[in-house]
């Protein structure tokens, strides 16, 4: 399947192309910022008048932005399936953090869908709590996944150099 002249370390390099990383990180950053803006507006920028609680305009705007960014983010994550995920899985590289990423992104998608279509007024706070806690943990898991992947490649290169 691989050309025999390729070094094992070369075969273990599953690093995304620069444009792919940049788009992925940009969309992830926009999702994180819009999600954090929603949290801030929802919990700290509300007001009260004679009719009850007043929602900040930032809350609605940030939720719309968050929902709009999810579509291209889902597309770019899906584009990782063939080259990055499938090849790394076959090589046995970074499986725990990779499958953790898949699980976390799946739960985020399900809770996002649930918030929009399934949550009742009673269950909405729970859907929301799960969604934003996992969403805030996503950048940490991505950093861990990247660091573990780089460490795996470094160990493979080191092992190749000792041969």
VENWOPE-V318572 format. One record per residue. N is the residue number from 1. SS is DSSP state (alpha for helix, beta for strand, coil for the rest). BURIAL is b if it has 9 or more other ideal C-beta (glycine too) atoms within 8 Angstrom, else e. D_LAST is the distance of its C-alpha to the last C-alpha in Angstrom with 1 decimal. Layout:
BEGIN
n=[N;N]
ss=[SS;SS]
burial=[BURIAL;BURIAL]
d_last=[D_LAST;D_LAST]
END
This chain:
BEGIN
n=[1;2;3;4;5;6;7;8;9;10;11;12;13;14;15;16;17;18;19;20;21;22;23;24;25;26;27;28;29;30;31;32;33;34;35;36;37;38;39;40;41;42;43;44;45;46;47;48;49;50;51;52;53;54;55;56;57;58;59;60;61;62;63;64;65;66;67;68;69;70;71;72;73;74;75;76;77;78;79;80;81;82;83;84;85;86;87;88;89;90;91;92;93;94;95;96;97;98;99;100;101;102;103;104;105;106;107;108;109;110;111;112;113;114;115;116;117;118;119;120;121;122;123;124;125;126;127;128;129;130;131;132;133;134;135;136;137;138;139;140;141;142;143;144;145;146;147;148;149;150;151;152;153;154;155;156;157;158;159;160;161;162;163]
ss=[coil;coil;coil;coil;coil;coil;coil;alpha;alpha;alpha;alpha;coil;coil;coil;coil;coil;coil;alpha;alpha;alpha;alpha;alpha;alpha;alpha;alpha;alpha;alpha;alpha;alpha;alpha;alpha;alpha;alpha;alpha;alpha;alpha;alpha;alpha;alpha;alpha;alpha;alpha;alpha;alpha;coil;coil;beta;beta;beta;coil;coil;beta;beta;beta;coil;coil;alpha;alpha;alpha;alpha;alpha;alpha;alpha;alpha;alpha;alpha;alpha;alpha;alpha;alpha;alpha;alpha;alpha;alpha;alpha;alpha;alpha;alpha;coil;alpha;alpha;alpha;alpha;alpha;alpha;alpha;alpha;alpha;alpha;alpha;alpha;coil;coil;coil;alpha;alpha;alpha;alpha;alpha;alpha;alpha;alpha;alpha;alpha;alpha;alpha;alpha;alpha;alpha;alpha;alpha;alpha;alpha;alpha;alpha;alpha;alpha;alpha;coil;coil;coil;coil;coil;alpha;alpha;alpha;alpha;alpha;alpha;alpha;alpha;alpha;alpha;alpha;alpha;alpha;alpha;alpha;alpha;alpha;alpha;alpha;alpha;alpha;alpha;alpha;alpha;alpha;alpha;alpha;alpha;alpha;alpha;alpha;alpha;alpha;alpha;alpha;alpha;alpha;alpha;alpha;coil]
burial=[e;e;e;e;e;e;e;b;b;e;b;b;e;b;e;b;e;e;e;b;b;e;b;b;e;e;b;b;e;b;b;b;e;b;b;b;b;b;b;b;b;b;e;e;b;b;e;e;e;e;e;e;e;e;b;b;e;b;b;b;e;b;b;e;b;b;b;e;b;b;e;e;b;b;e;b;b;e;e;b;e;e;e;b;b;b;b;b;b;e;b;e;b;b;b;e;b;b;e;b;b;b;e;b;b;e;b;b;b;e;b;b;b;b;b;e;e;e;b;e;e;e;e;b;e;e;b;b;e;b;b;b;e;b;b;b;b;b;b;e;b;b;e;b;b;e;e;b;b;e;e;b;b;e;e;b;b;e;b;b;e;e;e]
d_last=[22.3;19.5;18.9;15.9;15.0;14.5;11.2;11.3;12.2;15.0;16.3;16.5;18.6;22.1;23.8;27.4;28.7;30.7;34.1;33.3;32.2;35.2;37.7;36.2;36.4;39.8;41.3;39.8;41.3;44.6;44.7;44.0;46.7;49.2;48.7;49.0;52.1;53.6;53.0;54.6;57.5;58.1;58.1;59.4;61.4;63.8;67.5;70.6;74.0;77.1;75.3;72.2;68.6;67.8;64.3;62.8;62.4;58.8;58.1;59.2;57.5;54.1;54.2;55.0;52.2;49.8;50.8;50.6;47.0;45.9;46.4;43.9;41.5;41.7;41.1;38.0;36.5;37.3;35.5;32.2;32.6;31.2;28.2;27.1;28.3;27.9;24.4;23.2;25.1;23.7;20.1;21.3;20.7;23.3;25.8;28.0;28.7;28.9;31.5;33.2;33.7;35.1;37.4;38.6;39.3;41.1;43.3;44.0;45.2;47.3;48.9;49.5;51.2;53.0;54.3;55.7;57.1;57.3;57.9;61.5;62.9;62.4;58.7;57.7;56.8;54.4;52.7;52.6;51.2;48.3;47.6;47.5;45.6;42.8;43.1;42.7;39.6;37.9;36.6;35.1;33.3;32.1;30.7;28.9;27.5;26.2;24.7;23.0;21.6;20.3;18.7;17.0;15.6;14.6;12.7;11.0;10.1;9.0;6.7;5.4;5.5;3.8;0.0]
END
